[in-house]
């Protein structure tokens, strides 16, 4: 597959990587059009502005169609000189839409395909202590369901490793962003040089799927877990997310910046969740294998209330909260999370 005759590039979806790539394509003198959704258009980009404002500031045209399969601008502009690349787009593409691109409709996948299909990739990877990152350009076919399943051939790929210092999702996002932008630049360099890309099938025998998550509904701490699992869970729902939830003397709170300490423990299981020390390092919480030190305690509104925590208080999550979290199925549409 050769891609050296492209004049127009459609970018679909959102995110900082898509924005960076849009600006790169603009600098390379391609005609760039972004097709996004209400959920993506209001995302905060690395510079602090929304995606919509960033696109306007860069004079990159963008549209927010309900469905690209019936959007006249999308369909009429898709020709043999057009390439489309999705970045978490909300639409599933009809066969007639795919055919308009003559094989040049792709998805960018920032996961080590076919592992970590689904959603909340970095949360799941942190829980599993997995540091393998990857970038892929993948063919979109009519069987693709965004956030659920993808089976198109891989056009171009690269693997990398997240640094040992990466502990929370924001660390993964930050590390991935540079890797992804560099990868996309290399992809365009090769395309412009006339490389004949060889399509590779997805090795389905290695497929792993984990579903999308909703931090507010599912990020509840189970204090019966071991200390390390508690640390991983709290870190997995840390920035840019709201934080892992629990209760402090009946008040809903969210925890961030967790780490394990073993000098004071172990503690009897009855002591689990008790706050036994507070200092500049954080809030020390007893667990059977040692201490869980939490750097920040937030209230339900996201305000820092660490200074209000007292020794002798206990973090605890009622069983009803845990059961609801384990049975909840997160779903998203163009506007965001469904209730």
C-alpha positions, -999 to +999 in steps of 0.1 A: +000+000+000+014+034-011+002+067+004+023+093-014-005+108-033-025+122-004-037+158-005-064+158+022-063+142+057-094+136+078-087+133+115-116+119+135-120+118+173-100+138+198-071+139+222-037+156+224-021+132+200-046+140+173-042+177+179-004+175+177-007+155+145-032+180+130-007+208+135+021+186+120+000+179+089-009+215+086+028+224+086+034+198+059+008+217+037-019+190+038-055+201+038-066+189+073-102+186+085-111+174+119-144+155+126-151+154+163-179+149+189-193+169+218-173+148+243-140+152+224-144+189+215-145+199+252-115+178+263-088+199+279-056+198+258-020+199+272-019+237+268-050+241+291-076+250+264-103+228+249-098+209+217-123+232+199-104+263+210-070+248+200-083+240+166-098+274+161-066+290+172-046+270+147-071+277+119-078+240+115-114+235+102-135+211+122-170+197+123-191+179+148-215+157+128-239+134+145-229+106+121-201+108+095-219+081+075-246+106+066-226+138+067-224+153+032-192+172+039-174+141+051-187+119+023-182+144-006-146+153+005-135+116+007-118+108-025-089+087-038-066+116-026-080+116+010-067+096+039-087+093+072-072+085+106-093+080+137-083+088+173-109+073+195-137+084+172-173+077+183-186+063+150-187+029+134-181+031+097-205+017+071-191-002+042-201+025+017-182+051+038-151+029+040-152+023+002-149+060-005-114+061+009-102+032-014-084+015+015-070+046+031-093+048+062-073+040+093-074+040+131-046+051+153-043+026+182-020+035+211-020-001+226+001-032+219-024-048+197-043-071+201-037-067+239-056-042+259-085-039+235-115-021+250-109+010+270-092+025+300-060+011+287-036+027+312-057+020+342-058-017+333-020-017+326-012-001+360-033-027+378-013-054+360+020-035+364+024-037+326+047-011+310+046-021+273+034+007+251+028+006+213+016+027+184-003+013+154-019+025+122-047-001+115-071-005+086-107+003+095-132-023+083-169-027+086-164-051+116-148-025+138-167-013+168-150+016+185-139+008+220-150-028+216-133-047+187-110-041+158-097-066+133-082-046+104-047-052+091-018-033+107-002-009+084+026+004+105+036-002+142+061+004+169+065-008+205+082+011+234+084+008+272+069+032+297+095+045+322+098+029+356+089+063+371+054+061+356+029+053+384-004+070+375-024+073+342-012+109+336+024+096+336+014+071+310-004+097+289+026+121+291+051+094+280+028+081+253+022+115+238+058+121+227+061+085+214+028+088+195+036+121+178+071+109+168+055+077+155+030+096+133+057+119+120+077+088+109+046+073+093+041+104+072+078+106+063+077+071+050+044+077+032+058+108+015+089+089+005+067+063-013+072+034+010+051+004+001+035-005+034+029-042+040-004-051+057-001-075+086-030-094+101-037-089+138-023-119+158-056-128+174-041-156+195-027-129+218-059-109+221-068-095+256-099-074+261-108-052+291-139-030+291-142+007+295-144+021+330-162+048+349-141+061+377-170+075+397-190+043+395-163+017+396-133+032+414-142+020+449-114+008+472-119-027+486-099-026+519-098-064+521-071-064+494-034-066+501-013-035+505+003-036+470-031-041+453-045-012+472-016+010+460-020-001+424-058+005+425-056+040+439-028+049+415-047+035+385-076+060+391-053+089+399-048+120+376-063+128+352-092+110+368-112+119+399-094+094+422-103+061+439-134+064+461-140+052+497-156+066+529-141+083+559-164+080+588-193+079+564-182+108+542-174+100+505-138+108+498-113+101+470-077+091+474-046+100+453-008+096+454-006+062+471+025+043+480+035+013+502+056+015+533+066-016+554+085-002+583+056+001+607+036-030+597+022-056+596-011-048+612-039-070+624-068-072+598-091-054+623-069-024+620-072-021+583-082+013+571-073+031+604-053+064+601-025+060+626-001+088+616-003+121+596+027+141+586+042+160+557+047+127+538+009+119+538-018+100+556-006+067+570-032+039+568-029+005+584-032-027+563-023-063+571+010-063+551+022-028+561+012+009+556-005+026+527+006+062+526-019+085+507-006+119+497-040+135+489-075+131+502-103+149+483-139+155+491-167+146+467-164+179+449-127+173+443-114+198+469-083+188+489-093+179+525-061+161+535-056+186+564-090+177+578-082+140+583-075+130+619-057+100+634-080+074+646-104+078+617-111+048+595-113+045+557-140+020+548-161+010+518-195-005+525-202-038+507-231-023+488-207+002+471-183-026+462-211-048+447-225-019+427-190-012+413-183-048+403-216-051+385-216-017+367-209-017+329-195+016+317-209+029+284-201+061+265-216+079+235-207+111+216-218+132+246-199+113+273-207+087+299-242+071+299-259+069+333 
